[in-house]
Amino acid sequence: MGIILLQLTNSIVILLLGAGYFYFRKITKSSQLVVTGEEEDQLLDKQYERAITVSQMINSAFILSLGAMAIGFIIVRESSPATPLLSFALLVCSVLSTGIVTKSVTLANPTRPIPNWVKEDGAFDAMDEGERHVALKAYYKVYKIVMGLLIISILLAMYYSVLTGQSQIMSIIVMVVLLLVMVFSYLSVIRRGR
């Protein structure tokens, strides 16, 4: 059963990477069109949506391939070593594909400067006020969702340990550390911002 799920996950990763490249090609072709006025605004909106779609596809492929590689290494590395190896290869492809995410954003809005990702606030500084507002709403929503999911995960790991007798202490410790880092990072930014 585990091997089938891993193979299904690998297939989904391949589809996500393919779809990401498909949308990237659409952005590339559309960026060569010469339009003006209202058509230009519509094209820019469509390009922006496509760039977000490329980002979603590539990032989802990365996350799923990372999970499939880790789980595959744990449960099927001896019985079917090709499956986690394929997951690793897909992970490498996903990492290499992150370059098209930046290129998609550049093609979608050629007048916008590419943010300095090394600088702490580089991406944030490149946004206008409206984009900052949307980004802050999104960050706060993600913060709340991840907090809730980590708390639920800690409780599930605890119950799993009790019911199966297999210790999940290390997982619980890692999740608690992640929770602490999130809370302190969030609150320190809030404190500095006031």
N, C-alpha and C positions, 0 to 999 in steps of 0.2 A: 504494500500500500504506500509506504514512504517513498519508494523509488518512482512510483507512478505520479505522485504529487510533485516530486522534484522535477521529473521530466515535463510535466504540465507547466510548472513554473518556468522552466527553461524555455519552453515553447512560447509562453506569454512574453518573456523577456525579448525573444527574437522578434515577435510581432510588435512590441513596443518600440524597439530600435528601428525596425523597418518603417513603422508609422512616423516616427520622429524624423527619419531621413526623407520620407515622402513629403511631409509638411515643410521641411527645410528646402526641398527642391521647389515647392510651390512658392515659397518666399523668394527664393533666388530668381525664379522666372518672373514673378510679379514685380520685383524691384527694378527690372529692366524696362518696365512699361513707362511711357511718358504720358502723364495725365495732369490736368489742371483743375482748379476750382473745387467744386463739390466732389467730383470723382476722385480727386487726390485725397481729400479727407476720408472718403469711404475706403479707399485703398489702404491708407495708413491705419485705419481702424482694423481692417481685415488682416493686415500684416502683423499688427500688434497681437491680435487674437491667435494667429498662427504661431508667432514666436512664443507665446505662453504655452500653447499646445506642445510645441517642440520641447520646451523645458519640462513640462509635465511628463511627457513620454520618456525622455532620456533619464530624468531623475527617478522615475518609477522603475525603469529598467535597472538602474544602478542598485536601488534598494532591494528589489526582488532578487537580483543575481547575488548580492551580498548575503542575503538570508538563505538562499538556496545553496550557496557554496558552504556556508557555515553549518547548516543543518545536514547537508549531504556529507560533509566531512565527518560529522559525528555519527550518523546512522548507517551510511552505505559505503563508506570508503573502502571497506574490504570486499564486500559482496559485489559492488558495481562501481569501481573507481572512475569509470568514464563519466558518470553523472556529475560528481562534484568537480571534476576537471573541466567539463563543459560549462558548468556554472562559473568557474574561475575565469575561463576564456571569455564568457559573456560579461563578467565583471570588468575585465580589462577593456573590452570593447565599449562598455558603458562609460568607463572613465575617459577613454579616448574621445568618445562622442560628446563629452561636455563642451568641447570647443565649438561645436555647431550651435550650442545654445547662445553663446556670446555673439557668434556670427549672425544668428537669426535676429537678435535684438538690434545689431548694427544695421542689418539690411532693412529691418522693419522701420527704423527711424534713423536714417543716415545723418541727420543734423545733430543728433544727440551725442555728446561725448561719452566714450566708454568709461565707466567708473573705475577708480583705482581699488581693486579688490584687496590689495595688501593693506591699504590705509583703513583704519577701523571704521570710519564713517564714509568711505569712498562712494559706495553705492547710494547711500542716503543723501549725500551732498549733491549727487547728480540729478536728483529728483526735484520736480517743482512742488509747490505747496499741495496741490490736489493729490499728486502721487504719494507724497509723504503721508497725507491723511489716510489714504487707502492702505498703504503699507503698514502704518501703525495699527489700524483696525485689524488687518490680517495677522500681524505679529501677536497682538493681544489675544485674538481668537485661538491661534495655534498654541500660545502659552497655556491658556485655560484647558484646551483639549489634551495636550501632552501631560499637564499636571494630573488631570483626572485619570488618564490612561496609566500613568506610572503608579498612582495609588491603587487602582484596580489590579494592576499587574503584581504589585507587592502582595496584595491580599490573595490573589490566585496562586502565586508561588508558595505562600504560606500554607494554604489549604492543600495544594498538591503535595507538599512535603509531608503534611500530616496524614493524608489519605494513602499515599503510596509508599511512604517510608524512605523516599529518595530525597536527600537533603538539597534544598534550593537556597541555602544560606548565601552562597557566593552571588547568585543572581539577585537576591534581595539586597545585599550590600551594594552591589553596583547600581541598582535602581534607586536606593536611598541616596547614594552619592550624586547621581544624576539629578534627583529631585532637589537636593540641597544646592547644587551648583545653579540650577535654574532659578530657584527662589532668590538666592543671594545675588545672582547676576541681575535679575529683574529689579529687585529692590534697590540695589546700589545705583542702577541707572536712574531709577525714579528719584532717589535721594539727591543725586548730582543735578538732576534736571530742574529741581525746585529752587 
